[in-house]
Amino acid sequence: MGLQLPVYMDAHATTPCDPAVIDAMLPTLGRMFGNAASSHHAFGWEAEALVEQARELLAGLIGATPSEIIFTSGATESDNLAIKGVAHAYRRKGRHLITSQIEHHAVLHSFQALEREGFEVTYLPVDRSGRVDPEDLRRAIRNETILVSVMAANNEIGVIQPLAEIGAICAENGIFFHTDAVQALAHVKIDVNTSAVDLLSVSAHKMYGPKGVGALYIRRRNPRVRLEPLLSGGGHERGLRPGTLNVTGIVGLGKAAELVVAARDEESRRIARLRDRLQQRLLDQLDGVRVNGGEDHRLPNNLHVTFQGVRAEWMLKAMRNVAVSSGAACASASNEPSHVLRALGATPEDAESSLRFGLHRFTTEQEVDFAADLTVKTVQWLRQNTPDANLEYCK
Ligand SMILES: Cc1ncc(COP(=O)(O)O)c(C=O)c1O
C-alpha cells in the first residue's frame, strides 16, 4: 500500500485501535447490549461473561489472577485510586509516601493532593538517563513509609525503570509498590510477581485498545492490599469502583491484551529496528541533535530528540504531514517546560527544542523514511531562516 498522509507517530499520546479490537467490540454495541450487573437474565449473563473473559485476558498479560483486576475509566482513575486509595486505607500506619520526579501528572497530582491532606511525599530524582537509583529509594524509606509509586516506562523519554529492584526493596521493607505501566505494557513484559508489584495501572488506548477504559491490578495475597474507593455507589468491582461497567471498552481492553501477549516480543523487535533507523537518519544528516534519555533501557517505540536552536513549536507547525509531539510543550497552566526534561538536567532552551516520536504496531519503513526526510528538511530550513536562533522560551 502506498504512503498515506499524514503519518501518525505520536503513539505515546494514543495508539490506533487495532481492527481486531474493533471487531471484538462491535457486537456489544448491537445485540450484546446487556448490563453486566443484571444478574437475573440472559442479557446480563452474556455481558458478564464477556467482562470476565476480558478480566482473564488482562490478568494473563501481567501474571495476575482475574480477581485481582478491577476495571476503571482509564489510567488517570487507576493512578488516583491506587495512590489515594492506599494512602487513605493505611493512614494510621504511616503518612510518608515516595514517588519519582518524572511521573505522569495523574500520579504527581495525586501525591500533591495527599500533601495538602497532611501526607509527606519524597520525590526521587533520576540520573541523566532518566532512571531512579534503587539506592536512593532505599535511603528515602522511613518507618512510616506506606507506599512507593514509580512508573514502569516514561511517556516522554521512554526510559524503563528497574521495576524488579524497586519491588524487591519495597517488599523487604513491607511497603506497597504501585507502578503506572501505561506506556510499557504494549512493548515490555511485566510480571507482577517477578517484579513484586502490588498495584499496577493500565490504559487501553496506549495498547491498541479504545479510549476511556483502563484497569487497576490490586494484589490479593502476599500481601493483600486494601483500598478506600474514590467513588460512592453500587457494589461493582468488589465495591472498589462503583458504576455500570463499560462492557464495550472492557471487551476492547481484553482483546488488546490478548493481541499484545501474542505479538509483543516480535513486534517490539520490529518497532525497535524502525526506531533505530529513524534515529540514525536524523543523527547522520543533522548536526546539533541529541537523543534524550538513556538508550540502554528505552521503550522500543520511543525517540525523543533535541534539535539545538530550533523551536519545537515551529517544527510542529512546519511538519503537518507527520504527527509527532513536542516533548516539552509548555503546560498552558504553568508555562513551564517539561518536568521530565528538567529532571534530566536539560536547559529550558533544549527542553523547548525537542520532539517526541512514538512508533507503533502499524508504522512502516516507508513512513519512517518520510518522517526522517521531512524532519531533516524542516530543521535545516528553520536553522537557515532563523540565523540567530532567537528562541523565545515559555515566558
Ligand atoms: C504514563 C501515563 N500514565 C497515565 C496516563 C493517563 O491515562 P488515561 O488517558 O487512560 O487516563 C497516561 C496518558 O497519557 C500516561 O502516559
The ligand as an SDF file (V2000), in Angstrom:
LIG
                    3D

 16 16  0  0  0  0  0  0  0  0999 V2000
    2.2650    7.2490   31.9200 C   0  0  0  0  0  0  0  0  0  0  0  0
    0.8220    7.6170   31.8180 C   0  0  0  0  0  0  0  0  0  0  0  0
    0.0240    7.4790   32.8860 N   0  0  0  0  0  0  0  0  0  0  0  0
   -1.2750    7.7780   32.8410 C   0  0  0  0  0  0  0  0  0  0  0  0
   -1.8660    8.2700   31.6940 C   0  0  0  0  0  0  0  0  0  0  0  0
   -3.3300    8.5820   31.6980 C   0  0  0  0  0  0  0  0  0  0  0  0
   -4.0370    7.5680   31.0300 O   0  0  0  0  0  0  0  0  0  0  0  0
   -5.5560    7.7430   30.6040 P   0  0  0  0  0  0  0  0  0  0  0  0
   -5.5320    8.5500   29.3380 O   0  0  0  0  0  0  0  0  0  0  0  0
   -6.0530    6.3460   30.3960 O   0  0  0  0  0  0  0  0  0  0  0  0
   -6.2650    8.4280   31.7230 O   0  0  0  0  0  0  0  0  0  0  0  0
   -1.0790    8.4350   30.5460 C   0  0  0  0  0  0  0  0  0  0  0  0
   -1.6650    9.0060   29.3190 C   0  0  0  0  0  0  0  0  0  0  0  0
   -1.1250    9.9430   28.7490 O   0  0  0  0  0  0  0  0  0  0  0  0
    0.3000    8.0960   30.6090 C   0  0  0  0  0  0  0  0  0  0  0  0
    1.0990    8.2400   29.5500 O   0  0  0  0  0  0  0  0  0  0  0  0
  1  2  1  0
  2  3  1  0
  2 15  2  0
  3  4  2  0
  4  5  1  0
  5  6  1  0
  5 12  2  0
  6  7  1  0
  7  8  1  0
  8  9  2  0
  8 10  1  0
  8 11  1  0
 12 13  1  0
 12 15  1  0
 13 14  2  0
 15 16  1  0
M  END
$$$$
